[in-house]
Amino acid sequence: MFQIRIHGRRGQGVVSGAEMLSVAAFLEGRYAQAFPGFDSERMGAPVMAFCRIDDREIRLREPVLAPDALIIQDPTLLHQFDLFNGVQPEGYVLINSARSIEALGLGDFARAFHPSRFRTVAATGIALKHVGQPLPNAALLGGFAALSGQIKLASAIAAIREKFPRKIAEANVAAAREAYALVGNAEMAANA
């Protein structure tokens, strides 16, 4: 079973991101579940969402405490909470930021991970460019597909198109494609 924990703020599409991730896995013939880790928080409050992907039926229902991957939608949370709790050095970390890992103050921590598994991508900037709003979830979905290989970009795109009306979907698809290309190119550079 592959478990993902997503951190962000209410209003950034954290729950929608987890849902699209689970739909993408489902479209590939896998079992998946997604659920929020909050009740009715105010806009801007820190929130979590969880996603599990497996080739067998998933019976677990509790929050993801030992994630195989972290997606951090809001980098302002990095030094306010222990977002990395439970993630192991063989896990994946994708942070929404235009800044480098070093500039975020995570250089020492990130050295425990393989360089191809700990990445940043400017998902909010990509979303603003394509969608016109600071909603990074679709871009991060594309970045996650490139980083982890747990879902295919085609499945992520199909999940985005299923979630949003056509015009909004196509803008989000463009954001996901761009993030996928950026993270994929960075991974190739890290493995060179």
N, C-alpha and C positions, 0 to 999 in steps of 0.2 A: 504494500500500500504506500502511495506517495501522498504526503500531507503538506498542505500549504497554509500559511498564516499571512493575512494581509493586514497591515496597519495603515491607518490614515485618519482623516477627520470626517465627521458626518457632513455630507453634502459633496464629497469628492467622488462618490461612486464606488466606495469600498465593497459594499454588498453586491452591487451590480457587477463589479469585476469578478468576484468569487462566483457569481451565478454564471457569467459568460464562460469562465474557465471550466466549470463543471459541465456546461452544455457542450463545449468544444470536445471534452473527453468523451462524453456520451455519444456525440456524433461519430466518434472513432470506434464505437462499439464497446466502450469500457463503462464500468460503473463509476458513478461520481455523486458527490453530495456537496452542497454549499449551504452555509448558514451564518447568520450574523452573531457577533459576540457582544451584543449590547441590547439594551431595551430601547426606550424612547429618549435618547439623548438630545440635547440642544444642538443646533447647527454649529459646526466648528469643534465640537467636543471630540476627543480621541476615541476612535472605535476600532474594532477588529472584525474580520470575517475569516471564515475557515473554508477550506475545500479539501476534499479527499478524492483520490483517483485510484482505482484498482481494477484488476481483471476479474475479480470476484465480488459478489455482493458485499456491501459495506454495512456492518451492523453497529459500528461505533456511533455514538451521538454526542460525545463530550467534546469540549474545545480541544484544539490541537496544542498540546504542550511541548512536543518534541518535533517541530516541523522539519521536513526535508527541504523546504524552501520558504524564504521570507520575501514578501513584496512590500516595500515601504513606500506608500504613496505620498507621504508628507515628511520631508527631511527635518522639519522643525521638531519632530518628536524624537529624533535620534538621541539627544542628550537629556531628555526629560523623563524617559521611561526605559526600562530594560527590554527593549524590543528583541534583542538577540537571545533571550533566555530560551534554552532548549535546543537551539540550532547547533549542529555539529559541524566540524571543519569540512566534512564531505558534502555538506548541504550547499544550497544555492541562495544567494542574496542579491536582490535587485532593488536598487534605491532610485527613486524619482529625484534626480538632481542634475543640474548642469555642471556642478562642481565635481572635482575628482574625489576619490576615496580619501586621499591625504588631506585635501582641503576641508573635508567634512570632519576631520579629526579621528578617522577610523583606521588609519594606516597600520598601527601596531596590531589592532584586532584583526584586520583583514589578512595579515600575513599568515595567519593560521589556516587560511583557505587557499585552494588553488586559485591563481589569478583569473582563470576562465570562469570561476563560479561566484565571484563577488564583483558586481558591476553597478555602475550608475548609467542612467539614461535620462535625458532631459524631457521626460514625458509631458510635463505641464507645458513646456515651450512647444513641443510637437502638437499637443492638443490645441493650444491657442492658434497655431499656424493653420491647422486643418479644420478644426471644429469651431474655433472662435470663442471657446470657453475653457477655463482652466480645469478640465475634467480628464485626468490622466489615465483612467482605467483601461481604455481600449489600447492606448499606446503601450501601457505596461503589459497588457495581455500579449501583444506582439513581441515585446522584449522578452517576456517570460518564455514564450515558445522558442525563441532563438537561444536563450541562455540554458534552459533545462532539457529541451528536446522531449518534454513530457506530452506536449500536444503539437500538432502540425499547424503551420500558419494558415493553411486552407480551412482547418477546423475552427480556428480562432475567428477567421473572417466570416465563416458561416454562422457562428454563434453571435457575432456582432450584428450581422444582417437579420438574425432572428429577433434580437433584442430591440432594435431601434427601427423607426420608420425609414424609408428608403434614403431620403436626402441626408438625414442625420447619420444613418448607417454608413453611407459611402464616405462621408468625412471622417468617421471613426475608423473605417477600413484603411483609409490613406494614412492615418496616424499610426495604426498598428503595423502597417507595412514599413513605414519609415523607421519606427523603433526596432522592428525585427532586423532590418538591414544594418542599423547602427550597432546593435548588440552583437549581431552575427559577425560583423567586420571586426569589432573589438575582440571577440573570442578568437577569431583567426589570428589576429596580431599577438594575443597572449600565448597562443600555442606555437607560434613561429620560433 
